[in-house]
C-alpha cells in the first residue's frame, strides 16, 4: 500500500461541477498524502476520466498528457442541420486541423495543430437541434474550439452542451472509480486498516507506461539508475528492437519493476555490437534508492 501511495495511479470518473484541480485536492486530502497531481485537465462542465498521479508518478505527467483521448459530447445548433450536412462536415475534419485554445483556457492562446483520428455523429434530434458525437483525437485538442469550428463551417452557432471523456491513453471508462468510492476506500484504509478497496483502485505506476518500449537491466544497473546514474551497456540484459536514438523508453528490472523513464543515447539495434558506453539517460527516476544493493564504489 505504501508503494502504491508513493508512486501510483488513480482513475477518477470526474462529475460535472468541480475543476480538475479541486478534485485532485480532495483526493490528496482523502488519501492523506502531500504529493498528488492530475494529468489531462477537464473543464468544470465536463465529466469522465481524470488521471490522478500519486507521489513519484507526478514525474510522468508529460507522458500522461501525450496520450490520445476519446470524447462523447452533445452539440446544439442555431438552425436546423440535416444529418447528411453534419456528417459531411464532421468527416471533413478528420486528420490534422488547426486548434486554437479558448480564451478561458489555462494555456497560451496560439494557433497549433492537432490530429483528429475519428469524428462521427452518433445520433441527432432535429426538433431540439442537437446531435451527439464521438471524437478520438490527439492530446491537447480543445473540443469546445472544435465545436465552434463546426458551427462556422455550417454557418450557424454550435454550442457544446455536454462533454464526457471515456478514454485517455491506455485507460478506459471501465477502470475508473467515483470520488465517493475513493473516499470510502480511503476511510477503510485510514480508520480500519483495510486496504482491500484501495488496492483495487490504485494502480502501480507501470500501468502508465505500458505503451513505451522497454529495456531490461541487471540489479546492479537498477541500483545505479535509482541514484541518478546513466545506464551503461554492461548493465543491459535485453532491449526491444527497432527503437531509435532519442526515443523515450521504460527501464525495468529483472522482476519487471519500473526503474526509470529514460532517453536512448543509441539505437537499440546497435546494442549487440557494443561492449561499453552509455545506452540511456534517465528523464524520471521511479525506483527508490536502496531497493537493490549498491554494487559499485563511489570513489
C-alpha positions as CSV (number, residue, x, y, z in Angstrom):
1,X,0.0,0.0,0.0
2,X,2.8,2.4,0.9
3,X,4.4,1.7,-2.5
4,X,1.2,2.5,-4.4
5,X,0.6,5.7,-2.4
6,X,4.2,6.8,-3.1
7,X,4.0,6.0,-6.9
8,X,0.6,5.0,-8.1
9,X,-2.2,6.0,-10.5
10,X,-5.9,6.6,-9.7
11,X,-8.5,6.9,-12.5
12,X,-11.5,9.0,-11.3
13,X,-14.8,9.5,-13.1
14,X,-15.0,13.2,-12.7
15,X,-18.5,14.6,-12.1
16,X,-19.9,17.8,-13.6
17,X,-19.1,20.9,-11.5
18,X,-15.7,20.8,-9.8
19,X,-12.5,21.8,-11.5
20,X,-9.8,19.1,-12.1
21,X,-7.6,21.0,-9.6
22,X,-10.4,20.8,-6.9
23,X,-10.8,17.1,-7.5
24,X,-7.1,16.5,-7.1
25,X,-7.1,18.5,-3.8
26,X,-10.0,16.4,-2.4
27,X,-8.2,13.2,-3.4
28,X,-5.0,14.4,-1.8
29,X,-6.8,15.1,1.5
30,X,-8.7,11.8,1.4
31,X,-5.7,9.7,0.8
32,X,-3.6,11.6,3.3
33,X,-0.7,12.3,1.0
34,X,1.1,15.5,0.3
35,X,2.0,14.9,-3.3
36,X,-0.8,14.2,-5.8
37,X,-1.4,15.8,-9.2
38,X,-3.6,15.3,-12.2
39,X,-2.9,14.8,-15.9
40,X,-5.2,16.0,-18.7
41,X,-7.4,18.8,-17.4
42,X,-11.2,18.6,-17.9
43,X,-13.4,21.7,-17.8
44,X,-15.8,22.0,-14.8
45,X,-18.8,21.3,-17.0
46,X,-17.1,18.1,-18.5
47,X,-17.2,14.6,-17.0
48,X,-15.2,11.5,-17.4
49,X,-11.7,10.1,-17.0
50,X,-9.3,12.2,-14.9
51,X,-5.9,10.6,-14.2
52,X,-4.6,11.3,-10.7
53,X,-0.9,10.7,-10.1
54,X,0.5,9.9,-6.6
55,X,4.0,10.7,-5.4
56,X,6.7,9.9,-7.9
57,X,4.1,9.3,-10.6
58,X,3.8,13.0,-10.9
59,X,7.1,13.0,-12.7
60,X,5.4,11.3,-15.5
61,X,2.7,13.9,-16.1
62,X,4.1,14.8,-19.5
63,X,3.7,11.2,-20.6
64,X,0.1,11.2,-19.4
65,X,-0.6,14.4,-21.2
66,X,0.7,13.0,-24.6
67,X,-1.8,10.1,-24.7
68,X,-4.7,10.2,-27.2
69,X,-8.1,11.0,-25.9
70,X,-11.7,10.0,-26.8
71,X,-14.8,12.0,-26.0
72,X,-18.5,11.7,-26.4
73,X,-20.4,15.0,-26.5
74,X,-23.6,16.9,-27.4
75,X,-23.8,19.9,-29.6
76,X,-26.7,22.3,-30.1
77,X,-27.1,24.3,-33.3
78,X,-28.6,27.7,-34.0
79,X,-30.5,26.4,-37.1
80,X,-31.8,23.1,-38.4
81,X,-28.9,20.9,-39.6
82,X,-29.6,17.7,-41.6
83,X,-27.8,14.5,-40.7
84,X,-26.2,14.5,-44.1
85,X,-24.9,18.0,-43.8
86,X,-23.4,17.4,-40.3
87,X,-21.9,14.0,-41.2
88,X,-20.1,15.6,-44.2
89,X,-18.8,18.4,-42.0
90,X,-17.5,16.0,-39.3
91,X,-15.9,13.8,-42.0
92,X,-14.0,16.8,-43.4
93,X,-12.4,17.4,-40.1
94,X,-10.7,14.1,-39.8
95,X,-6.9,14.4,-39.9
96,X,-4.6,17.3,-39.0
97,X,-6.5,20.5,-38.1
98,X,-5.8,23.9,-36.6
99,X,-7.0,24.1,-33.0
100,X,-6.8,27.4,-31.0
101,X,-7.3,27.2,-27.2
102,X,-10.3,29.2,-26.0
103,X,-9.6,32.4,-24.1
104,X,-10.7,30.9,-20.8
105,X,-8.1,28.0,-21.0
106,X,-5.0,27.9,-18.8
107,X,-2.6,27.8,-21.8
108,X,-1.2,30.4,-24.1
109,X,-3.7,31.2,-26.8
110,X,-2.0,30.5,-30.1
111,X,-2.6,28.6,-33.3
112,X,-1.4,25.0,-33.2
113,X,-2.2,21.8,-35.0
114,X,-3.9,18.7,-33.5
115,X,-4.9,15.4,-35.1
116,X,-8.5,14.1,-35.2
117,X,-8.3,10.4,-35.6
118,X,-12.1,9.9,-35.8
119,X,-15.0,12.3,-35.6
120,X,-18.5,10.9,-36.2
121,X,-22.2,11.6,-35.4
122,X,-23.8,9.1,-33.0
123,X,-27.4,10.4,-33.2
124,X,-29.4,13.6,-33.6
125,X,-32.7,15.2,-32.6
126,X,-34.0,17.6,-35.3
127,X,-36.7,19.0,-33.1
128,X,-34.2,20.1,-30.4
129,X,-31.4,20.9,-33.0
130,X,-28.9,18.8,-31.0
131,X,-26.6,16.0,-32.1
132,X,-24.4,13.5,-30.1
133,X,-20.9,12.8,-31.5
134,X,-17.8,10.8,-30.7
135,X,-14.3,12.3,-31.2
136,X,-11.0,10.4,-31.0
137,X,-8.0,12.8,-31.0
138,X,-4.5,13.6,-30.0
139,X,-3.8,15.1,-26.6
140,X,-4.4,18.8,-26.2
141,X,-7.3,19.0,-28.6
142,X,-9.9,21.5,-27.3
143,X,-13.3,20.1,-28.1
144,X,-15.0,23.4,-27.3
145,X,-13.0,25.0,-30.0
146,X,-13.8,22.1,-32.4
147,X,-17.5,22.6,-31.8
148,X,-17.2,26.3,-32.6
149,X,-15.4,25.5,-35.8
150,X,-18.1,23.0,-36.8
151,X,-20.6,25.9,-36.3
152,X,-18.5,28.2,-38.5
153,X,-18.4,25.6,-41.2
154,X,-22.2,25.1,-41.0
155,X,-22.8,28.9,-40.9
156,X,-24.5,28.8,-37.5
157,X,-23.9,28.8,-33.8
158,X,-22.7,25.5,-32.4
159,X,-22.7,25.2,-28.6
160,X,-21.0,22.3,-26.8
161,X,-23.6,21.5,-24.1
162,X,-22.2,18.2,-22.7
163,X,-18.8,16.5,-22.9
164,X,-17.6,13.2,-21.4
165,X,-14.1,11.7,-21.8
166,X,-14.3,7.9,-21.8
167,X,-10.7,7.1,-22.8
168,X,-7.3,8.6,-22.1
169,X,-4.1,6.9,-23.3
170,X,-4.3,3.2,-22.4
171,X,-7.2,3.7,-19.9
172,X,-10.9,3.4,-20.5
173,X,-14.1,4.1,-18.5
174,X,-14.2,0.6,-17.0
175,X,-11.0,1.3,-15.0
176,X,-12.4,4.4,-13.2
177,X,-13.8,4.9,-9.7
178,X,-16.1,7.6,-8.4
179,X,-14.9,10.1,-5.9
180,X,-17.3,8.5,-3.4
181,X,-15.7,5.1,-3.9
182,X,-12.2,6.6,-3.4
183,X,-13.4,8.4,-0.3
184,X,-14.9,5.2,1.2
185,X,-11.8,3.1,0.3
186,X,-9.5,5.7,1.9
187,X,-11.7,5.7,5.1
188,X,-11.4,1.9,5.4
189,X,-7.6,2.2,4.9
190,X,-7.2,5.0,7.4
191,X,-9.7,4.1,10.1
192,X,-9.8,0.3,9.9
193,X,-6.6,-0.8,8.3
194,X,-8.5,-2.4,5.5
195,X,-6.5,-1.9,2.2
196,X,-8.6,-4.2,0.0
197,X,-10.7,-1.5,-1.6
198,X,-7.7,0.9,-2.2
199,X,-5.7,-1.9,-3.7
200,X,-8.4,-2.3,-6.4
201,X,-8.5,1.5,-7.0
202,X,-4.8,2.5,-7.1
203,X,-2.8,1.0,-10.0
204,X,1.0,0.7,-9.9
205,X,3.0,3.3,-11.9
206,X,3.8,0.6,-14.5
207,X,0.2,0.9,-15.7
208,X,1.0,4.4,-17.1
209,X,4.0,3.1,-19.1
210,X,2.6,0.0,-21.0
211,X,3.0,1.7,-24.4
212,X,6.7,2.5,-24.0
213,X,9.4,0.3,-25.5
214,X,11.4,-1.3,-22.7
215,X,14.9,-2.2,-21.7
216,X,15.6,-4.9,-19.0
217,X,18.6,-4.3,-16.8
218,X,20.6,-6.1,-14.1
219,X,20.1,-5.5,-10.4
220,X,23.3,-3.5,-10.2
221,X,22.3,-1.3,-13.0
222,X,18.9,-0.7,-11.4
223,X,20.6,0.3,-8.2
224,X,22.9,2.8,-10.1
225,X,19.9,4.2,-12.0
226,X,18.0,4.8,-8.8
227,X,20.8,7.1,-7.7
228,X,20.6,9.0,-11.0
229,X,23.5,7.4,-12.9
230,X,23.1,6.8,-16.7
231,X,22.6,3.3,-18.0
232,X,25.8,1.8,-19.3
233,X,26.0,-1.1,-21.8
234,X,27.2,-3.8,-19.3
235,X,24.0,-3.3,-17.3
236,X,21.6,-4.2,-20.1
237,X,20.1,-7.7,-20.2
238,X,17.9,-7.2,-23.3
239,X,16.2,-4.4,-25.2
240,X,13.3,-4.0,-27.6
241,X,14.4,-4.0,-31.2
242,X,13.9,-1.2,-33.6
243,X,13.9,1.7,-31.1
244,X,15.8,4.7,-32.4
245,X,18.2,7.1,-30.6
246,X,16.4,9.8,-28.7
247,X,13.3,7.7,-28.1
248,X,11.7,7.5,-24.6
249,X,12.0,4.0,-23.1
250,X,10.9,2.3,-19.9
251,X,13.9,0.8,-18.0
252,X,12.7,-2.2,-16.0
253,X,14.4,-4.6,-13.5
254,X,14.6,-8.4,-14.0
255,X,11.4,-8.6,-11.8
256,X,9.6,-6.3,-14.2
257,X,9.7,-3.3,-11.8
258,X,9.8,0.2,-13.3
259,X,13.3,1.7,-12.6
260,X,13.2,4.9,-14.7
261,X,11.8,6.5,-17.8
262,X,14.9,7.3,-20.0
263,X,16.1,8.8,-23.3
264,X,18.0,6.4,-25.5
265,X,21.5,7.6,-26.3
266,X,21.9,5.0,-29.1
267,X,19.7,2.9,-31.4
268,X,18.6,-0.3,-29.7
269,X,19.7,-2.4,-32.7
270,X,23.3,-1.3,-32.1
271,X,23.4,-2.8,-28.6
272,X,24.5,-6.3,-29.6
273,X,27.7,-4.8,-31.1
274,X,28.5,-2.6,-28.0
275,X,30.7,-3.7,-25.1
276,X,30.8,-0.4,-23.2
277,X,29.4,3.1,-23.4
278,X,26.3,5.0,-22.4
279,X,22.9,3.5,-23.5
280,X,20.4,5.8,-21.9
281,X,19.9,8.8,-19.6
282,X,17.0,8.9,-17.1
283,X,14.4,11.6,-17.6
284,X,12.5,10.5,-14.5
285,X,13.8,8.1,-11.8
286,X,11.0,5.9,-10.4
287,X,12.7,3.3,-8.2
288,X,13.6,4.3,-4.7
289,X,17.3,4.3,-3.9
290,X,18.2,1.2,-1.8
291,X,15.7,-1.1,-3.5
292,X,18.7,-3.0,-4.8
293,X,22.1,-3.1,-3.0
294,X,24.8,-0.8,-4.4
295,X,27.4,-2.8,-6.3
296,X,29.8,-0.1,-7.3
297,X,32.2,2.3,-5.5
298,X,31.5,6.0,-5.3
299,X,35.3,6.6,-5.2
